[in-house]
Amino acid sequence: MRTTLRIRRAAMVFTAIGALALTGCGDDGGSGKGKTGGGSSSSEETPSGVSLPKLDGEKISVAAVWTGPEQANFVKVLKEFEKRTGATVTFVPAQDPIVNFLGTKIAGGQPPDVAMIPQVGAIKQAAEKKWAKPVGADAKAQLDKNYSKVWQDLGAVDGTQYGVYFKAANKSLIWYNTKAFENAGASEPKTWKDFMATAETVSASGVTPVSVGGADGWTLTDWFENIYLSQAGPEKYDQLAQHKIKWTDPSVKDALTTLAELFGKPSLIAGGADGALQTEFPASVTQTFTGGDQPKGAMVFEGDFVGINIAQTKAKIGTDAKVFPFPAVGAESPVVTGGDAAVALKDSKGAQALLTWLASTDAAKIWAEQGGFISPNKALDTAAYPNEVQRTMAKALIAAGDAVRFDMSDQAPQSFGGTPGKGEWKTLQDFLKNPKDIAGTQAKLESDAAKAYKS
């Protein structure tokens, strides 16, 4: 049930993606008329084998934290569902932490039909609170046909299937401004030692080497997780993810000590620690790829989805912007994956039909063709991806099968691993500000984790 993908070399190319108004998906004012697939038959079966019911007049709401281009691409997936079923689907913008958002909606008697949940721990909470509804037979059939066991297990709680993982992410890439690298005479590093040397080389050229989106605590958890996985290894990673070892363990001290090599040198971070803590993730990307060869930062760490933010600048991926795998701290470079799962919150025909659709290859193909997306659907033809490097990354994810591991903070209870201003997010922000206090950081992480895991 734990996922990590190991990839030696990876690069992503994305196409620019249009914007989207925060409205429902229907083009006809919500009538559901004039759409293909809403005809006289009770269901429609495509060559891929997904059968969807007739849903004329049914209204379905879907909540997700996606914004901008990600939301726009997801809505394209929902629009095709509308065409095939006759239903009207409305996208509901949600906020992190999504469990709190959903709790408010449920308390008010207006839960969305389906929620896209980005944390394994949050799926477990939704199931324990009796909010989540088990996946129906049709959706389960699609999962059995199209998904490796690990991705099914990630959406299950105590043996009952609740989630359909629709979108995966490679969260272990470092993107860089090629002009800044060329001017500095820098090359792509393969190890952490080389990475730090490269940062010093870029700094000596007059450009701050690393852009950090510290205002969003989840980016800092990803820094830690990549270092920890590579340095401590997958067995320890699993143990810490399940809180079977404490955050006061020496392996955590080692990882924080390594991370402090970067965080402890403010001159290597755009704006220093204070500036990083005021920089949100999207800005950490765009400031790396604006300003020509004099950006605010020459490198930025995060997943394949960085390409979406680069597309909002004038930089061209493959020329102005390139990428290398997170450097190896231990024997191998890590790649941590994340993902978003669809969970039904209402016992309705429409909610279950949407889960069935999202588990199909047809749905995955729509977003895959847009770029900025990796599907855990093993039946998806990789020809759907827009370029060879993205196809290579998708093939590697599928080939890893059940040997993959998932983002650690997303496995934790949300109060510890997924809440702004609390738990791991807040403690690592404090660590960015004061990276010398490794023991204090460990103690605070363990205190918060112990409460969250009720251990």
N, C-alpha and C positions, 0 to 999 in steps of 0.2 A: 504493500500500500504506500510505499514511499517512492518518490520519483526523482531521478537524476539522470541526465543524458550526458554522455561523454563524447565530445566531438573534437578532433584534432585541429581542424581548420574550419572556420565558418565565416560567411559574408552574406549580407542581405542587400537586395536592391528593391526599392519600392517605387511605385508610381505615385504621382501627386493625386490627392483625393479631395473631392469637393466637400463643401460645407453642408450643413443640414439645419433646418429650422426645427425647434423642439415642439413638433406637432405629431399627431397621429399619422399612421402610415398610409391610410387610405387616400386615393386620389379623387374620390367622388363624394367627399363630405360625410363619409361614414355609412353610406347606404349599402355598400357591399355589392351593388349592381354593376353590371358591365364588366365583370371580372371573369376571366377564363377559369375553368375548374369548378365553378359554382353551378354547374348545369344540373341535368336531371338525374345523373347517376349518384349513388350514395357515397361513392368514393372514387378516387382517381389513382391509378397505379402507373408509375413511370417505368422506363426501362431499368432503372436502378432498383426497383422492387419496393419503393415506399408507397404505401397505400394510405390516403388521407380521406377523412369523412367529409360529407357535405355539411357546411356550417353557415349557410346563408342566414344573415341577420344576427349572427352571434358576435358579441363584442368581447375582445380579449385584451387585457393589459399586461405589459411586460416591463418590469422594473430592472434597471441596470445602472451601474455607475459610469458607464462609457459616455464620453462627450466627444464633440467635434468629429473628426474623420472616423474614429472607431464606431461612434454611434451611427454615422451616415452609412457605413458599410453593413452594420447589423440590420439597419432598417431595410436595406435592399433584400436581405434574407427574409425579413418579415413580409415585405411586399409580395414576394413570390408565393409565400404561404397564403396570403390573402387571395391571390389570383387562382390558386389551386383549390381553395376551400370555399370561398365566398365570405369568409369572416372578415371582420374589421379589427385590426390590431393597433393599439396605441402604445407608444413608447413612453414610459414614465421615468424621468430622470431621478436617480437615487443618489444618496450621499453616503460616504463612509463615516462610521462603520455601518454596513448595510443591515446588520441584525437590528441595530437601534432604529434605523429608518423603517424597516419592516414591522418592528414592534409597534411603532407609532401608528402605522397604517392599519395594522390588525386591531389595535385597541380602539381605533376610530371606526371599525367595522368596514373598512375599505381596502382590504389587502389586494395587491395585484394578483392576477391569475398565475403568473409565472415570474420568478425572480432569477436573474443571472447572478450567482453567488461566487465570489472570487477566492474564498477561503474554505479549505476542508473543514476547519474548526467551526466555521459559521454554518455549514451544512449540518454538522452534528448538533449544533445548538438549535437549529430550526426543527430538526427531528425530535429532539428532546422536549422542546416546547410544544410539540404536536402541531406546529404550523405546516410543516412539509407533508405532502401527500405522496405515498409510494408510487413509483413509476408503473404505468399500466403495461399490459401484455404486449401491445403493439410496439411501444417504445423499447421495452425490454428485448423484443425480438430484433430490433434494429441494433441495439447495443451488442447483443450476442453475436450478430453477424459482422459488425463493423469495428468493434473495439477490443483491444487487448484486455486481459483480465485486470491488469493494474488500473486502467482508467475506469473500469466498472467498479472496482473495489474503492477507489477514491470517492465515488459518489454514493457509496453504501454506508449505512450505519447499523451495526449489529446484525448484519446479514440481509437487511432490507434495502433495496435500491431506491434512492431518492433523487440522485442527480444524474444529469446527462452532460458530460463535459463536451463543450462545443469548441472552445478556443484554448489552445496551448501557447506557451511562450518560452523562448530560450532567454533566460535572464543572466547570461554570462558572456556578454560581449563588451568590448571597449572600442568606441568609435573615435576617430581622430580627424583633425583638420589637416589635410595632406600638405597644404602650402606651409603651414606652421612647422610641420615635421621636416619638409624639404629644406626650409630656411635654416633650421637648427641642425640639419644633417643627422636627424634621428631615424631609427628604423624600428620596425615592429618587434617588441620584446616578447619572449616566450616564457620567461620565468619572472617571479616577483622581484628578484634581485635585479634583473634586466629592466623591469618596469620602473623601479625606483631610479636606476641610472638614466633611463630615458627621460624621466621627469626632470632630473637635474640638468640634462643636456638641453631640453626645451627651455627650462627656466633661464639658463645662461644665455639663451638667444634673445631674451627680453620678453618672452611670452609666458604667462602663468600656465603651467602644464595641465592641471586637472580641474574640471568643473564638477561641482558636487551639488546636487539638489537636496540639501539638508533640511529644507523646510518641510519636505515630505519624508517622514520617518521611515517609510517602507524602503526607500532607496538605501538607507543605511543598514537595514537588516539584510539587504541583498549583498552589500559589501561584505558584511560579516560572514554570511552563509557560504559565499564562494570561497573565501579564505579558509573557513573552517572545514568545508568538505574536502578541499585539496590537501590541507595540512593534516587534519585528524583522520580522514578517511571515511568511507560510507558507513561502516559499522558504528563508529562513534556518532556520526551524523544522525543515524536512526535513533540511537539512544537518547541524544539530547533533544531531538524532535519530539520524542514521547515522554520526556522528562524522567527517563530511567536513570540518567545521571544528572547531577546538579550543575547549575551554571557556575558554581564555584570550582568545578573540576579543572585540573591543570590544562586540559586541552582547550578550554575556553580562554584561560589566561594566555596561552600561546597564540591563539588567533587574534585576541585583542592587542597583544604586543606587536604582532605583525601589522595589524591595521593602524596602530599608533605610529608606525614608521612613516605613514603618509599623513594621518591626521595631526601628528605632532609637529609638522612643518608647515605652518600657515602660509609661508611664501610659495608653497607648491599648489595651493588651493585658491581658485578664483575668489577674490574678496576676503580671503582668510576664513577662519571658522565663523566669524560673525556674518560675513557675506554669504557663505554657504547656507547658514541657517535661515537666511532670508530669501533664498533662491528655491523656487518650486521646480519640480522635475522638468516641465516643458521649457522653462527659461534656461535650465542648465544645459539643455540640448541646443536651443536656438542661439545662445550666446557663444557656443563652440563653433557654430557654422555661419556666423555673421562677422563682419569686420575684415574679410579677406584673410591676409596672412598675419593679422594682428587681432585675433579674437580674444575674448576675455579668458578663455580656457582652450587649450589645444586638444584635450581629450575629455570624453565623458563616458562613464560606465552605465550601462543598463542593457535591457533586452532587445530583441528583434524589433519591438514596437517603437524604438527610437527613430526608425526610418520615417514614421508618420510625422514626427515633429521636424525632422530634417526637410521633409517635403514642403514645409511651410516657410522655408528660407529659400534663397536662390542657389544654395549649394546643390551639386549634383552627386548622388551616391555613385561611387565607383571612380569618380575623378576628384571632386572637392572633398568628399567624405568617404573614408574607408573604415574597415573594422578588423579587429583581431580578437582571438579568443581570450577570455580572462586568463592572465598569466598563472602558470603553475607555481604554487607555493610548496607543495609536496611533489610527489612523483608525477602526477598528471594534472592537466588543466581541468577545472571543474566546469560543468554547465548545469545550472539549477533551472528547473522548469516550474512554471506556474500554470494556472488555467482557470477558466470560468465555466461553471456548471449551471444548467437550467434546472430549476426546482419548482414543481407545481405547488401552489399555496391554496388552490381551490379544487374541490372534487368536481371537475367539469369536463365535458367532452372536448371543449376547445383547448383547455390547458393540456390535456393528455395528447391531443393531436399535435399541438405545438412541440411537445417533447419528442414525439415520434419524428416530426419533421427535422428537428435539430440534430437528431441522432443519425439522419440519413446522409448519404453521400451527395445528394442533390443540394442540400442546404449548405454543406461545407464547401462545395464547388463555387458557389456564388461569391463568398467572401475570399476564397483562395485566389480567384481570378483578379481581385482588386489589389492584392499584395498586402503586406503588413499583417499577415495572419498565418498561423500554422495550425493545422487540424490534427487532433489525435485519432481521427477516423482512418483506420488502416486500409479501408476499401477505397478511399479517394484516389483517383488517378492523379499522380503527381504532375501530369501534363497540364493540370488546371492552374498550377502556379505560374506567375508571369515571367520567370527567369530561371536559369539553370542553378544559380547558387541557392535560391530559395527552395528549389526542388531538392537539391542535395541535403539541405537542412531538414526538410520534411521527411525525406527518406531515412535520414539518420535517426530521427525521433521514432519513426515507426519500427525501424530495425532494432532499436533498443528494447522493444517489447516490454516485458515485465521486469526488466533490469533497471528501470528508471527510478528516480527519486524526485519528490516534490518540494517546492519552496517550504523551508522549515517554519517560518513565521505564519504561513498560511495554514499549516497543520495545527498550530497552537490554538487554544481558546482565544476568541477574538479580543477579550479584555487584555490579554498579554501580547499577542502577536499582530493585532490588526486595528488598534484604536488610536487615532491621533491624540497626542498629548498624554498618553498613558503607556504603561508597560514597556515593552522592548523598544517601541518607536521613540518614546520620550527618553529612556535611559541612554540609547545610542546617540540621540541628539545632545544629551549632556556630555557624553563621552567625546563627541566631536569637539565640543567646547573645551573639555579638560581631559585629553587623552592620557595624561600621566596617572590618573586615578583608576588604574586597572582593577585593583582589589575592591574599591568602592563600587565600581561598575558591576563587577561580578556579584557582589553582595545584593545590590539593588535588583539585578536581573533575577537572581534566585528567589528573593523575597516576593517579587511580583509573580514569578512563575509558580511558586508554591501555592499562592492564593488562587491563581487562575486554574491550576490543575487540581486544586483541592487535595494536595498531597501533604 
